Structure formats: C-alpha cells, structure tokens
Amino acid sequence: MSFWMIRFPRAQKCLNMALIFDTHAHYDDEQFDADRAELLASLPANGVGLIVDPGCDLETSRKALAIAEQHSHVYAAVGWHPENCGPFVPSDIDALREMAKHPKVVAIGEIGLDYHWAENPPKEHQWDVLRRQLALAVELDLPVIIHDRDAHADCFAIVSEFPALRGVFHCYSGSVEMARELWKRGWYVGFDGPLTYKNARKTVEVAAEAPLDRILIETDAPYLSPVPLRGTRNDSRNLVHVVEKLAEVRGMTPEAIIARTMENGKCLFGIA
C-alpha cells in the first residue's frame, strides 16, 4: 500500500478526491532512466494528478516534451537553466519558440540566475540569456519558471523589466519583503522539500504569510527530498511531506492545501 493511501485513506473512496499537482519535477533527469515510465504511470494511483517537467537546456527540454507526450498527466516547460546556459547562442531562442508551440508546453523554464557556484556562466551571460527568454515568454503569452539562487536582487530587477510577465519563483528562498512585491504583481512562489528542513525559518515565514492563491508545491525531483527522506532520490509521491508541513504552518488540512495548490497550478499554467 502506498504512503498516500496510508496517510489519506479517504481519498481512495472519493471519485472527486483532490490530487497533488507537482509543478516542478525533472523526470527527464538520468536518475530516472531505469524506471521512468513505470514510476510516471503509477503516480495518479498514488495521489499525484499533474506534473510539470521543466527543461534546463535544449536537450532536456526536448526530453521533457517527449515525456509529456507519452503521459497525459505530464506537461513540459522549455528553457535554459542559468547553470547550463554557457553554450547558449541567440538562435537557440528559435528552437525554444518552436518547442513552445506544442500544446503540452505550458511555460518557459527553468530559467533565471544562479550565483552560487564559481564555475557557473558569467553573470553578464546569465543576464542576457534570462532577458531573451523572458521576452520570448511575453511574446508567446506563457508563464515562466524562475530559478533564483543567491541572486535575489538581480533576479527581481530583471523580471521587473517585464511587467506583463507572470510565473513562479521556484523553490522560493528570498525574503518575505521580496515575496510581498512578487505577490502584488501576480507572481507565485513554490515550496519544496526545504520547507521541512530544520533551518527553514525564512521559508516558513514566507509560507505563513503567502496569499493562498499564490502558493504552489513542487519536488524539484530527483533533488531536494523532504524530511524524513533527505539523501534519497526524490519523486512526486514525497510531496505529501511538504503538504503536511504547509498545512501545519497555515492551520489548514492537508486536503485543503492539495486542492488549493492544484487550482493555483492549473490557473498559472492554463491547464483545464
């Protein structure tokens, strides 16, 4: 019996049960090569109704789209991740544009800025790649999935250059003050395994204050496994632990969190 069935036994009996929307999971990652198809096929029976798989370069974006074509509950996003954008050339925007025409592509992502690793591409190159992809999202009227690691001020400044743009700050790690500004502008924030970590004080503060219609839940699978599963390969079934922590912080039931974040995710990504 799955953990989902143990934790939420009533869900099995409810035809209209609220299913989890994992709005950020990298099932294109090689860590899933051995069991990808079987795992993805099993997720609806384990309480996971929808997934968005964001690419990190042209190759993984194509792979995410191929996975989405094979599984009705999986959607894709396409883009250049800041850690991977070193080889980016301007003509790559044309390739992203073509992929984004596919009905299973619901966002431009995972894109953004990452200053954490010294070996990452130069900041100026990251800024250029991000701006070009944000402009593409505006052109195509698609939301974006933003990666922001140790680059809060610059990331906020650059996305602010595109006031018509909307999206999610994935695995949000910024301040409450910055989050308030994002919410005012219609942005979402995503909560992942780190919400369950002992040092998650700032993230918990953001989760406690976030408007309910601006919250998404994510795994970032195969990374960022929640407590008590840290150190293991993450997948969408583990989101129940993030849900439970978010429900505790908000004083809500897990079922209410699941239903609310499903609605939010479908709204952002335009999924009926």
Residue pairs with C-beta under 8 A, 6 or more apart in sequence:
2 45
2 46
2 47
2 237
3 46
3 237
3 240
4 11
4 46
4 47
4 237
4 240
5 11
5 12
5 46
5 47
7 240
7 244
7 254
8 17
8 47
8 240
8 254
8 255
10 17
11 17
11 18
11 47
11 255
17 47
18 255
18 258
18 259
18 262
19 44
19 47
19 48
19 49
19 50
19 258
19 262
20 47
20 48
20 49
20 50
20 217
20 236
20 239
20 240
20 243
20 258
20 261
20 262
21 49
21 50
21 51
21 216
21 217
21 261
21 262
21 265
21 266
22 48
22 50
22 51
22 52
22 217
22 218
22 219
22 221
22 236
22 239
23 50
23 51
23 52
23 168
23 190
23 216
23 217
23 218
23 261
23 265
23 268
23 269
24 52
24 54
24 110
24 145
24 168
24 170
24 171
24 190
24 192
24 216
24 218
24 219
24 220
25 51
25 52
25 53
25 218
25 219
25 220
25 221
25 235
25 236
26 53
26 54
26 56
26 60
26 64
26 220
26 221
26 222
26 223
27 36
27 39
27 40
27 51
27 53
27 64
27 67
27 74
27 221
28 53
28 55
28 60
28 63
28 64
28 67
29 60
29 221
29 222
31 222
31 233
32 39
32 222
32 235
36 67
37 70
39 235
40 51
40 67
40 70
40 71
40 73
40 74
41 71
43 51
43 73
43 235
43 236
43 237
44 73
46 236
46 237
47 237
47 240
48 73
48 236
48 237
48 239
49 73
49 262
50 73
50 74
50 75
50 262
50 265
50 266
50 271
51 73
51 74
51 75
51 236
52 74
52 75
52 76
52 77
52 106
52 107
52 145
52 265
52 269
53 64
53 67
53 68
53 74
53 75
53 76
53 77
54 64
54 76
54 77
54 78
54 79
54 107
54 109
54 110
54 145
54 170
55 61
55 62
55 63
55 64
55 65
55 76
55 77
55 78
55 79
55 81
55 109
55 110
56 79
56 80
56 81
56 83
56 84
56 110
57 80
57 81
57 84
57 85
57 87
58 80
58 92
58 95
58 96
61 76
61 77
61 78
61 79
61 96
61 99
62 99
64 76
64 77
64 78
65 76
65 78
65 99
65 102
65 104
65 105
67 74
67 76
68 74
68 75
68 76
68 104
68 105
69 104
74 104
75 104
75 105
75 106
75 269
75 271
76 102
76 104
76 105
76 106
77 105
77 106
77 107
77 108
77 109
77 110
77 145
78 96
78 99
78 100
78 105
78 108
78 109
79 96
79 108
79 109
79 110
79 111
79 133
79 144
79 145
80 88
80 92
80 96
80 111
80 129
80 133
81 110
81 111
81 112
81 114
81 147
82 111
82 112
82 113
82 114
82 120
82 121
82 126
82 129
82 130
82 147
82 149
83 114
83 117
83 120
83 121
85 121
85 125
85 126
85 129
86 121
86 125
88 125
88 129
90 132
93 132
93 133
93 136
96 108
96 133
96 136
97 136
97 139
97 140
99 105
100 108
100 136
100 140
100 142
105 142
106 142
106 143
106 269
106 270
106 271
107 137
107 142
107 143
107 144
107 145
107 167
107 269
108 133
108 134
108 136
108 137
108 140
108 142
108 143
108 144
108 145
109 144
109 145
109 146
109 147
109 167
109 170
110 145
110 146
110 147
110 170
111 129
111 130
111 133
111 134
111 144
111 145
111 146
111 147
112 130
112 146
112 147
112 148
112 149
112 151
112 155
112 170
113 123
113 126
113 127
113 130
113 147
113 148
113 149
113 151
113 154
113 155
113 158
114 120
114 126
114 147
114 148
114 149
114 150
114 151
115 123
115 149
115 150
115 151
116 149
116 150
120 126
121 129
123 154
127 154
127 158
130 155
130 158
131 158
131 161
133 144
134 144
134 158
134 159
134 161
134 162
134 165
135 162
137 143
137 144
137 162
137 165
137 167
138 162
138 164
138 165
143 165
143 166
143 167
143 168
143 268
143 269
143 270
144 159
144 165
144 166
144 167
144 168
145 167
145 168
145 170
146 155
146 159
146 167
146 168
146 169
146 170
147 170
147 171
148 155
148 169
148 170
148 172
148 173
148 174
149 173
152 173
152 174
152 175
152 178
155 169
156 174
156 178
156 181
156 182
159 165
159 167
163 185
166 185
166 186
166 187
166 188
166 268
167 187
167 188
167 268
168 187
168 188
168 189
168 190
168 216
168 268
169 179
169 182
169 187
169 188
169 189
169 190
170 190
170 192
170 218
170 220
171 190
171 191
171 192
171 194
171 218
171 220
171 224
172 179
172 189
172 190
172 191
172 203
172 206
173 194
173 202
173 203
174 206
175 202
175 206
176 202
176 205
176 206
176 209
179 189
179 206
179 209
179 210
180 209
182 189
182 214
183 189
183 210
183 211
183 214
187 214
188 214
188 215
188 216
188 264
188 268
189 206
189 210
189 214
189 215
189 216
190 216
190 217
190 218
191 203
191 207
191 215
191 216
191 217
191 218
191 242
191 246
192 217
192 218
192 219
192 220
192 224
192 226
192 242
193 219
193 220
193 224
193 225
193 226
193 227
193 230
193 234
193 238
193 241
193 242
194 200
194 203
194 224
195 203
195 204
195 207
195 226
195 242
195 245
195 246
195 249
196 226
196 227
196 241
196 242
196 245
197 227
197 230
198 227
204 249
207 215
207 246
207 249
207 250
208 249
208 250
212 250
212 260
213 260
213 264
214 264
215 246
215 260
215 261
215 264
216 261
216 264
216 265
216 268
217 239
217 242
217 243
217 246
217 257
217 261
218 239
218 242
219 234
219 235
219 236
219 238
219 239
219 242
220 234
221 233
221 234
221 235
221 236
221 238
222 233
222 234
222 235
223 234
224 234
225 231
225 232
225 233
225 234
225 238
226 234
226 238
226 239
226 241
226 242
226 245
227 241
228 241
229 238
229 241
240 254
243 254
243 257
243 258
244 254
246 252
246 257
247 253
247 254
247 256
247 257
250 257
265 271
266 272
